[in-house]
Amino acid sequence: MPEEGAISINTSPLIALVAAWGDLTRLEALYQEVWVPVEVCQEILQGGTSGFAIAEFEQATWLRKPKTPLDISPFLLNSLDLGEAAVIQLALDRHIATACIDEAVGRRLARLSGLKLTGSVGILLKAKQQDPSLSIRVAIENMLKQNIRLSQTVINFALTQSGEG
């Protein structure tokens, strides 16, 4: 039976949440367990060109980080980037009901794999439900300042859903 209080999360939502909030502490309050596949850990720790979010990721010692790489299905590996494939495989292997992926193709394959989905904006909205004083508008502005790409459709949806539209 899949765990409702658990989530398997990809690189881009983790980085987007650090951009939105400055750290990952709010994420801990939203889920009983937040799983990060070793493949995603490696992507984050490589730090892109700026090293953004590495310190915040390392400070989040409550994140569940398996030590060994996954045996990822060839279908997922051939269809997605390594991080997305690992998030889906980890969710399937550990019976985690929800995957957090922002990219469209990854979301599509997660759905086809029978997983529930959320993304960085979905997590922002869940946090807003828990703490109405949080501003989705400010979080999105912070994300945009860090060059997190969000479509106007997604921004409008988030603002409308949060009552800040």
C-alpha positions as CSV (number, residue, x, y, z in Angstrom):
1,M,0.0,0.0,0.0
2,P,1.5,3.4,-1.0
3,E,2.5,5.8,1.8
4,E,0.3,8.9,1.6
5,G,2.6,11.0,3.8
6,A,5.7,10.3,1.7
7,I,7.0,12.0,-1.5
8,S,9.8,11.3,-3.9
9,I,11.2,14.6,-5.2
10,N,13.3,15.7,-8.2
11,T,16.1,18.2,-8.5
12,S,14.2,21.2,-10.0
13,P,11.4,21.3,-7.3
14,L,14.0,21.2,-4.6
15,I,15.9,24.1,-6.1
16,A,12.7,26.0,-6.8
17,L,11.6,25.6,-3.2
18,V,15.0,26.9,-1.9
19,A,14.5,29.9,-4.3
20,A,11.0,30.5,-3.0
21,W,11.6,30.1,0.7
22,G,15.4,30.4,1.2
23,D,15.5,26.9,2.7
24,L,13.6,23.5,2.8
25,T,12.3,23.6,6.3
26,R,8.6,24.1,5.2
27,L,8.9,21.0,3.1
28,E,9.6,18.9,6.2
29,A,6.4,20.0,7.8
30,L,4.3,19.0,4.8
31,Y,5.3,15.3,4.5
32,Q,6.1,12.5,6.9
33,E,9.0,11.5,4.6
34,V,10.7,13.3,1.7
35,W,12.8,10.9,-0.4
36,V,15.6,12.1,-2.6
37,P,17.1,9.4,-4.9
38,V,20.9,9.3,-4.9
39,E,20.8,10.3,-8.6
40,V,19.0,13.6,-7.6
41,C,21.4,14.1,-4.7
42,Q,24.3,14.0,-7.1
43,E,22.6,16.5,-9.5
44,I,22.1,18.9,-6.7
45,L,25.5,18.6,-5.2
46,Q,27.1,19.2,-8.6
47,G,25.5,22.7,-8.2
48,G,25.1,23.7,-11.8
49,T,27.1,26.9,-12.6
50,S,26.3,28.8,-9.4
51,G,26.2,26.1,-6.7
52,F,22.7,27.5,-5.7
53,A,20.8,25.4,-3.1
54,I,23.7,23.1,-2.1
55,A,24.0,24.5,1.4
56,E,20.3,24.4,2.0
57,F,20.1,20.9,0.7
58,E,22.9,19.7,2.9
59,Q,21.3,21.4,6.0
60,A,18.1,19.4,5.4
61,T,19.4,16.4,7.3
62,W,15.8,15.0,7.6
63,L,15.6,14.3,3.9
64,R,15.6,10.5,3.2
65,K,18.6,9.9,0.9
66,P,19.2,6.3,-0.1
67,K,23.0,5.5,-0.3
68,T,22.9,3.3,-3.4
69,P,21.9,4.1,-7.0
70,L,18.6,2.6,-8.2
71,D,18.1,-0.1,-10.7
72,I,16.1,2.1,-13.1
73,S,13.9,0.5,-15.7
74,P,15.3,0.9,-19.3
75,F,12.0,2.4,-20.3
76,L,12.3,5.3,-17.8
77,L,16.0,5.7,-18.5
78,N,15.4,6.0,-22.3
79,S,12.4,8.4,-21.8
80,L,13.6,10.8,-19.1
81,D,16.6,12.4,-17.7
82,L,18.3,10.5,-14.9
83,G,16.8,12.5,-12.0
84,E,13.2,12.1,-13.2
85,A,13.6,8.5,-13.9
86,A,15.1,7.9,-10.5
87,V,12.2,9.8,-8.7
88,I,9.7,7.6,-10.4
89,Q,11.6,4.4,-9.9
90,L,12.2,5.2,-6.2
91,A,8.5,5.9,-5.7
92,L,7.5,2.6,-7.4
93,D,10.2,0.6,-5.5
94,R,9.3,2.1,-2.0
95,H,5.5,2.3,-2.7
96,I,5.5,6.1,-2.3
97,A,2.2,7.4,-3.7
98,T,3.4,10.8,-4.8
99,A,6.2,12.1,-7.1
100,C,7.3,15.7,-7.2
101,I,8.3,16.5,-10.8
102,D,8.1,19.9,-12.6
103,E,8.9,18.8,-16.2
104,A,6.0,17.8,-18.4
105,V,7.3,14.6,-19.8
106,G,8.3,13.3,-16.4
107,R,4.9,14.2,-15.0
108,R,3.2,12.3,-17.9
109,L,5.3,9.2,-17.3
110,A,4.7,9.4,-13.5
111,R,1.0,9.5,-14.2
112,L,1.3,6.5,-16.5
113,S,3.1,4.7,-13.8
114,G,0.2,5.2,-11.5
115,L,1.7,7.8,-9.2
116,K,0.0,11.0,-7.8
117,L,1.8,14.1,-8.9
118,T,2.8,17.4,-7.5
119,G,5.4,20.0,-8.4
120,S,7.1,23.0,-6.8
121,V,3.9,25.2,-7.2
122,G,1.8,22.4,-5.8
123,I,4.0,22.3,-2.7
124,L,3.8,26.1,-2.4
125,L,0.0,25.8,-2.4
126,K,0.0,22.9,0.1
127,A,2.2,25.1,2.4
128,K,-0.2,28.0,2.0
129,Q,-3.1,25.7,3.1
130,Q,-1.1,24.8,6.2
131,D,0.0,28.4,6.9
132,P,-2.4,31.1,5.3
133,S,0.1,33.8,6.2
134,L,2.5,32.5,3.5
135,S,2.5,34.6,0.3
136,I,2.4,32.6,-2.9
137,R,3.1,35.9,-4.8
138,V,6.3,36.5,-2.9
139,A,7.4,32.9,-3.3
140,I,6.9,33.1,-7.0
141,E,8.7,36.4,-7.2
142,N,11.6,34.8,-5.3
143,M,11.6,31.9,-7.7
144,L,11.6,34.2,-10.8
145,K,14.6,36.2,-9.3
146,Q,16.6,32.9,-9.2
147,N,15.7,32.2,-12.9
148,I,13.2,29.4,-12.1
149,R,11.1,29.2,-15.2
150,L,7.3,29.3,-14.6
151,S,4.8,29.9,-17.4
152,Q,2.3,32.7,-17.0
153,T,-0.4,30.0,-16.9
154,V,1.2,28.3,-13.9
155,I,1.7,31.7,-12.1
156,N,-1.9,32.7,-12.7
157,F,-3.2,29.3,-11.5
158,A,-1.1,29.5,-8.3
159,L,-2.3,33.0,-7.6
160,T,-5.9,32.1,-8.2
161,Q,-5.8,28.9,-6.1
162,S,-4.1,30.7,-3.2
163,G,-6.6,33.6,-3.3
164,E,-3.9,36.1,-4.2
165,G,-5.0,36.4,-7.9
